[in-house]
Amino acid sequence: TMKAILDTGYDYSWFVLTKSIIEKEFALSGSEQNPDITEKSLRTAARSRLAKGMPGPVEAFTKHGVDFVVRDNLADLVAGMNELGRGGHIDLQSLERTISARDSQVDNAYSKDAQLMAVHNARNYLGDKIVRVAKPHRLLDPAHGPLIAVRLNILTRKTLGGLETNLDSQVMRPDGSAFDGLYAAGEVAGFGGGGVHGYNALEGTFLGGCIFSGRAAGRAVARQG
Ligand SMILES: Cc1cc2nc3c(=O)[nH]c(=O)nc-3n(C[C@H](O)[C@H](O)[C@H](O)COP(=O)(O)OP(=O)(O)OC[C@H]3O[C@@H](n4cnc5c(N)ncnc54)[C@H](O)[C@@H]3O)c2cc1C
């Protein structure tokens, strides 16, 4: 995806969705950003996750987010997107064609549209059906509006490391010998993705490796007294 986006010559892309989708599918990464979790109230959590409407923090993004465009129809949406764009021009007819092609597959139970197949597949799991994946609908159906476009900026969220370490988390010199007294753990040593998990590390598997390599370093230092 990253390569396809950057090959366009621009460092951002657009995500087009509806109010029905954002209500169910957008959440803020990090529990501290989600009041329903930080308040530790099952009732609040159930209300905000199961009820209709957007969670408060998500709604605040649609109103105040600098990368959000919310409009009642596609022509206005595209005008808003082009106001925000950093170079590059979204062509209304072209976007309409793309969305209509996708929408035409919504009522087809045997559709081979990869995105819709993934949506149907996700909804086979009851948990995702209830709290995470909106019922397939036409994006241009006003009943599910308004339309929303989100500018997705590319940023670096984590590093695959750089310092080579041995089993004691000791940093290795280029000649393969251990760098006395220097230890590295976590992302910088390739334990937050990369390293143990490979280049396409699965989301959510980073902290474990970071803590594990920190423990190895701590134990090695303790052994030395
Ligand atoms: C938004 C986000 C969500 C994530 N969600 C998950 C998740 O759900 N599950 C998961 O497993 N992983 C997740 N990760 C990845 C995981 O959080 C990180 O890989 C992990 O926290 C890295 O730990 P670390 O100790 O290696 O580095 P860090 O936690 O980055 O610690 C490095 C520390 O060094 C300090 N520092 C930097 N320079 C200096 C200096 N010159 N002097 C002194 N101190 C300095 C920094 O302030 C920082 O405190 C997420 C990462 C991000 C950014």
The ligand as a Tripos MOL2 file, in Angstrom:
@<TRIPOS>MOLECULE
LIG
   53    58     1     0     0
SMALL
NO_CHARGES

@<TRIPOS>ATOM
      1 C1          0.4990    4.6850   18.6050 C.3       1 LIG1
      2 C2          1.1720    3.3770   18.9090 C.ar      1 LIG1
      3 C3          0.4090    2.2840   19.2720 C.ar      1 LIG1
      4 C4          1.0210    1.0590   19.5570 C.ar      1 LIG1
      5 N1          0.2440   -0.0060   19.9140 N.ar      1 LIG1
      6 C5          0.8290   -1.1610   20.2300 C.ar      1 LIG1
      7 C6          0.0430   -2.2800   20.6520 C.ar      1 LIG1
      8 O1         -1.1870   -2.2090   20.7450 O.2       1 LIG1
      9 N2          0.6740   -3.4560   20.9650 N.ar      1 LIG1
     10 C7          2.0280   -3.5860   20.8610 C.ar      1 LIG1
     11 O2          2.5470   -4.6740   21.1440 O.2       1 LIG1
     12 N3          2.8010   -2.5400   20.4600 N.ar      1 LIG1
     13 C8          2.2430   -1.3450   20.1660 C.ar      1 LIG1
     14 N4          3.0210   -0.2810   19.7550 N.ar      1 LIG1
     15 C9          4.4890   -0.4630   19.6890 C.3       1 LIG1
     16 C10         5.1240   -0.4380   21.0730 C.3       1 LIG1
     17 O3          4.4320    0.4900   21.8830 O.3       1 LIG1
     18 C11         6.5790   -0.0040   20.9420 C.3       1 LIG1
     19 O4          7.2170   -0.8550   20.0190 O.3       1 LIG1
     20 C12         7.2810   -0.1030   22.2930 C.3       1 LIG1
     21 O5          6.6260    0.6880   23.2610 O.3       1 LIG1
     22 C13         8.7190    0.3550   22.1580 C.3       1 LIG1
     23 O6          9.3100    0.2730   23.4300 O.3       1 LIG1
     24 P1         10.7900    0.7410   23.6080 P.3       1 LIG1
     25 O7         11.0810    0.6450   25.0820 O.co2     1 LIG1
     26 O8         11.7030    0.0060   22.6790 O.co2     1 LIG1
     27 O9         10.8380    2.2460   23.0970 O.3       1 LIG1
     28 P2         10.0570    3.5170   23.7080 P.3       1 LIG1
     29 O10         8.8540    3.1190   24.4770 O.co2     1 LIG1
     30 O11         9.9180    4.4510   22.5310 O.co2     1 LIG1
     31 O12        11.1190    4.0600   24.7550 O.3       1 LIG1
     32 C14        12.2390    4.8280   24.3560 C.3       1 LIG1
     33 C15        12.4180    5.8540   25.4520 C.3       1 LIG1
     34 O13        13.6650    6.5080   25.2630 O.3       1 LIG1
     35 C16        13.4860    7.8750   25.5480 C.3       1 LIG1
     36 N5         14.5830    8.5920   24.9100 N.ar      1 LIG1
     37 C17        14.7620    8.8550   23.5830 C.ar      1 LIG1
     38 N6         15.8950    9.5340   23.4100 N.ar      1 LIG1
     39 C18        16.4540    9.7170   24.6170 C.ar      1 LIG1
     40 C19        17.6530   10.3450   25.0690 C.ar      1 LIG1
     41 N7         18.5070   10.9170   24.2230 N.pl3     1 LIG1
     42 N8         17.9020   10.3340   26.3920 N.ar      1 LIG1
     43 C20        17.0580    9.7310   27.2680 C.ar      1 LIG1
     44 N9         15.9080    9.1100   26.8860 N.ar      1 LIG1
     45 C21        15.6240    9.1150   25.5790 C.ar      1 LIG1
     46 C22        12.1260    8.1950   25.0220 C.3       1 LIG1
     47 O14        11.6070    9.3420   25.6160 O.3       1 LIG1
     48 C23        11.3520    6.9430   25.4240 C.3       1 LIG1
     49 O15        10.7820    7.0480   26.7000 O.3       1 LIG1
     50 C24         2.4300    0.9460   19.4680 C.ar      1 LIG1
     51 C25         3.2100    2.0630   19.0980 C.ar      1 LIG1
     52 C26         2.5890    3.2610   18.8260 C.ar      1 LIG1
     53 C27         3.4420    4.4530   18.4630 C.3       1 LIG1
@<TRIPOS>BOND
     1     1     2 1
     2     2     3 ar
     3     2    52 ar
     4     3     4 ar
     5     4     5 ar
     6     4    50 ar
     7     5     6 ar
     8     6     7 ar
     9     6    13 1
    10     7     8 2
    11     7     9 ar
    12     9    10 ar
    13    10    11 2
    14    10    12 ar
    15    12    13 ar
    16    13    14 ar
    17    14    15 1
    18    14    50 ar
    19    15    16 1
    20    16    17 1
    21    16    18 1
    22    18    19 1
    23    18    20 1
    24    20    21 1
    25    20    22 1
    26    22    23 1
    27    23    24 1
    28    24    25 2
    29    24    26 1
    30    24    27 1
    31    27    28 1
    32    28    29 2
    33    28    30 1
    34    28    31 1
    35    31    32 1
    36    32    33 1
    37    33    34 1
    38    33    48 1
    39    34    35 1
    40    35    36 1
    41    35    46 1
    42    36    37 ar
    43    36    45 ar
    44    37    38 ar
    45    38    39 ar
    46    39    40 ar
    47    39    45 ar
    48    40    41 1
    49    40    42 ar
    50    42    43 ar
    51    43    44 ar
    52    44    45 ar
    53    46    47 1
    54    46    48 1
    55    48    49 1
    56    50    51 ar
    57    51    52 ar
    58    52    53 1
@<TRIPOS>SUBSTRUCTURE
     1 LIG1         1 GROUP 0 **** ****
